[in-house]
């Protein structure tokens, strides 16, 4: 590139000098009627030949770039196919781990352990071997789950492996087919937060790990005999609404890094009231200010959300997912009314969501999208009578699972 630029500058400089010189000679010849010698004529032929050479270099570079592009595309396509095949064969190798362990194939072939055997022959890491054995031992008697693992791999079941039973395997298998690992983890968290999923029992013969989830609080994990844990779960499921109200009104102590001047100002504002009262007043004031600055809705055929509405929604959410207690950064601005059915950009019906919550919404698993996102309730199954369900099905058709 440097050589080409230098060559271009040199030819241009020669051409300008020759034009100026030839123009001067022509004026001199006209005024004084002097015949210009042929040796002083412009170097037209030489310049034109050099220009043609530059053009030929540019054309050759374009041809080379096109050839490189085709080569790169071919390499990319080939590597992608190999990578897909590699993932598929690695999935098959993981599914063979329980049988290899039962028959102790690694020992009979002279290897020190199953991990060494799998690592030498398939490049499998120690973590992949241990996770594969742990998960497959827990679900090998569940045919619905095993079919999904054969289709999508062992990672799709990781978020819910401790919840699986023979009774609920079909329910979770359907969710695993349409959700990504992150979306499935988010679905489980939301359901646990709403006390819909019972506390977790680990797959053990002697002990069970009990985790009791309540509104905004997670009790300590304790170990109890299996029968006592089941009895505790039943008691938790029958908890009254009074307990829930008591938990939701429980105050928490948090630490916030503040400068001394900011702390003094807040202390004066608080006065004799409680901090909770001051914080609620500040939040209500912020909502009023945002309401005054809210842009008007716009009816248009374009799916592009106007810049003013985008800025308003992002400012309202502070760039954080607005669903539930999610603290992830927002990634998608979602139309709760579905833009395909109502071509309107309404700031009140556009919310900032992370990818996992947006996936749950388009799976039809949110009970009522029109209430505040922090109050959303997650459904076990989508409402197929909802008019948005058909649109969501089309969305799922044009995207990967999850």
N, C-alpha and C positions, 0 to 999 in steps of 0.2 A: 504493500500500500504506500509506503514511504517513497519507494522508487517511482511509482506511477505518478504521485503528486509532484515530485521533483521534475520528472520528464514533462508533465503538463505545464508547469510554470515556465520551464525553459523554452518550450515551443511558443507559448503565449508571448513571452518577452521578445523573442525574435520576430514574431509576427507584428507586434506593435511598432518595433523599431523600423521594420521594413516599410510599414504603411506610412509612418511619419516621414521617412527619408524619401520615399517615392513621391509623396505629395509635395514635398519641398522641391524636388527636381522638376515635377510637372509645372508648378507655378513659375519656377525659374525659366523653363523652356518657353512657356507661353509669353512671359513678359519680354524676354530678351531674344526670343526666337532662336534659341540654341538647341541643336539636335542632341538629345540625350543618348549617350552611348548605351549599347545593349548590355554592357557589364554592370550598369547601375539600375537596371530594371528590377522590380520587386521579385523576390524569390518565391513566386507563386507556386511553381511546380514542386519545389522542395517543401514548402510549408504544407501544401495539400497532401503530399505523401506522408509527412509526419502526422498530420491530423488523422489520416486514414489508418495509420499504424496504431494510434491511440484508440480509435474506435474498435479496431480488431482486437486489441488487448482487452477492452471492456467487454466485448461480446464473448471472448474466450473465458473471462472470469465468470460471467453469468452462466455460461454452459457448465463450468466446473462447479459452481455453487449448486446448480440444478442436479448435477450428478451426485454431489455430496449429500444433498437433501434426500435423494432417492435411496442412497446407501444407508443413511442414518435411519430413515423410515423402515427400511428392510430389516436392519439390525434390531430396531426397537420392537417391531412386530414379532420377530423370531424369539427375542429374549422374553417378551411377554407370554408367548405360548409356552416356552420352557418353564417360566416361573409358575404359570398356572398348573402345568403338569407336575411340577415339583411339589406344590402345595397339596395337590390331590394325592400323590404317592406318599407324602409325609402323613397325611390324614389316614391313609390305609395302614401305614406302619404303626401309628399310635393305636389303632383299633386292634392290632395283633398283640399288644403288650400283655394283656391278661392271659392269653393262651401261651405265650412264650414263658411267662412266669410260672404257670401251672405245670408245664412240661419241663421246666428248668433247662430250656434249650441252650441258654448261654453257658451253663455249667458243663453240659455234655460236649460242647464245642470248644471247651478250654478257655473260656473267658472268666474273669474274676467276679463279675457282677452283671446284672441285666443292664445297668446304666452303661457300663463299658461296652457291652455287646451292641446295644442300640446306637451308641455314639460312634463306634468304629464302622458299623455297616451302613448306617443311614444318616450320620451326622446329627443325630438327635441330642439336644442338650439335656443336662441332668434335671433341670426344672421341667422340661417337657415330659420326660419319663415319669417323674414323681407325680406331676399333675395328672397325666393321663391315667396312671394306675389308680390314683385316689378317686378320680371322677368315675372311671369305668367300673370300679368295684361297687360304687354307690348306685349306679343306674343300670348295671348289666341285666337286672331282672325286670326292667321297664322297657318293653318293646317300642312304645311310641317315642320315647326319648332317644333310644338307640338309633331309630330310623333317621331322626333329625341330625344326630351326631354324624352319621354316615354321609348325610347330604352336605352339612355345613361345617363340620369339624368340632373338635372338643371344646373350643373357646366359647361357643355360643351357649353352653350350659353352665359356665362358671358362676354367673351372678345368682343362680337359683338352685344350685345343686343341693344345698341344705334344706330346701323347701319341698323337694320332690318326694312324692309317695305314689303308691300304686293307684290311689284314688284320684289324685290330681294330675297325673302324668299327661293325660290328653289335653287338659286345659293349658298346661305350660308348654307342651309340644307345639300347639297352635301359635302361642306367643313367640316361641323361638323361631318359627318359620318366617315371621314377618318383621321381627325386631332385630336391630343390631345389638351387640353386647352392651353398649352404653345405654341404649334406649331401654333394654330389659332391666338393667341395673336401676335406672331411674324409675321405671314402672314399679319395681319391687319396693324401692324407698318410699314412693308416694303411697302405695298401698299399706305399708307398715306404719307410716305416719298417720294414716286414717284408721288404724286399728282393724283393718280388713284382713290382713294376713296375720295369722297367729304367730307367737314367738317361735324362734328357730330351735329345732332339736337336731343336734348333730347325729350322724349315722354311727352310733357306737352301741355295743352290747351292754355296757355297764353304766355309762354316764351319759348325760344329756346336757348340752350347753343351752342355757335359757337366757334369752334376751327379751325383756318386756319393753315394748315401745308404747309411749303415750304421746300426747300432744306436746311437741317441743321438748320432750325429755326422754332420755334413754337410761334405764336403770343399769346398774353394774351387772356384768355377766357372771353367773354363778353356776356351779356344777352340783347336780343333784342326781340321785338314782332315777332311772328312766321312768318308773311309775309315778314318782313324786312330781317329776317335771310335767308329765301329761296332766296330772291333777291341777298343777299350778296354772297351766295353759287354759284349762277349762274354766277355772275361777277368773282368770284375766278376761276371757271372752265374755263372761257374764257380768263384767264390771258395770256399775250404774253410771248415768250421766253426771251424777254429783261428783264422782271421782274425776271425770274428765274436766268438769268446770274448775275443780280445785287445782288440777294440774295446769290448766291454761292460764289461771290467774296467778300462778306461782311466779314470783319475781326472781330475776337472775342478776348476778353481779358480774359486770364486764369491765374490762380495762381498755381505756381509749387514750392513746398518746395525744396530749394537748399541750400547747404552749401556756406559759403562766398567764399571759394577758387574756387568752381565750377562756381559760378556766375562771379567771376573775369576772369576766363579763357574764359568763353563764351562771356563776354563783349569784351575782346581783340580780340577774333575770329570774332566777329560781325563787329568791326571797325565802318565804316561810313554807312554800309549797314543796311537794315531793319532786324528785327528778323526773319521775314518770309523767307527771302532769305537764312539766315544762317541755319535755320531748314531744308529747302529743300535740301541744299548742304549736310548736315549731313545725311539726309535720303537717298539721292542718293549714298553717299559714303558707307553707310551700305549695300545697295542693291548690289553694286559692290563687296564688300567683301564676301557677301553670295554667289554671283554667282561664285566667284573663289573657294569657299569651297564646292560647290555643288557636291554631289556624282553622279556617273554614274547610269543610269537606269539599272534595272536588269530584265531579262526575266526568269520566273520560273513558275512552276505549283503550288507552295506554295502560299497561300494567306497571309502568314505572311510577313509583311513589314520589310525589313532588318533594323537592328538597326541604321546604318549610315544614312539611308534615314529618319527614324523616327526622329532622333536627328536634322537633317537639317530642316525638316518641322516645328518642334516645335520651333527651334531657330528663324526661319523666322517669325513665328507668335507670338513669345514671349509667347506662351501658351494661346493665346486669339483667339476666333473665327475670321476667316478671312473674313467672309461675311459682306458686307455693313459696317455699323457703329456699329455693334454688339460688346459689351464689355464683353460678357460672356466668361468663361473659355472654352477652347476646350475640347471636350469629344470623338470625333471620327476623325480618319484620313480617308478622303473620296477620292476614285478614281474617277476623273471626267470622265474618258473614260469607266468606269465600268470594273472591273477586270474579270468578267465573259466573256466579249466579247474580251478583249485583255489582256492576262495574262502577264502584264508588270507593274513593280513598277517604275514609272517615277516621280522623285521629282517635276518636273514642273506640273504634273497632279495629285498630291496628296495634298490636302489642309486640314487644321485643321478647324473643324466645331463644333459648339455646337449641341446638340441633336435636337433642334427645326429647325435650318437651314438644318441639314442633312435630316430631315423628309420632308421639303419642296422640297429639291432636288429630293428625291426618289418619290415624288408625281408628278414629271415632271413639277414643277411650276417655274423653273428657265429658262429664255430664252436662254442664252448661257453660259454654264459652263466653256468654254475655255478662256474667258476673265478674267481679274483680279476679284477676288471675291468681292472686294469693289465696283465694277461697275455692279454687277449683277442686272438684271431687273426681277421682279416677274410677272408671267403670271396669267391671270384670270383662264385659263384652260390649261391642259397639251397638248403638241403637240403629238398627237397619231401617227403621221408619223415618229417621231424620232425613230431610231433603239434602243435607250436606253429605250424606253417606255415599251417594252415587258419585259425587265429585271427588271425594276422598279415594274411592276405588280407582278412579282414573289416574289420580296422582300416584297411587301405589304402583300402577302398571308401568309408569315411566321412570321409576326410580328403583334403586337396589333395596333389598330388605332392610328395614330400620330407618 
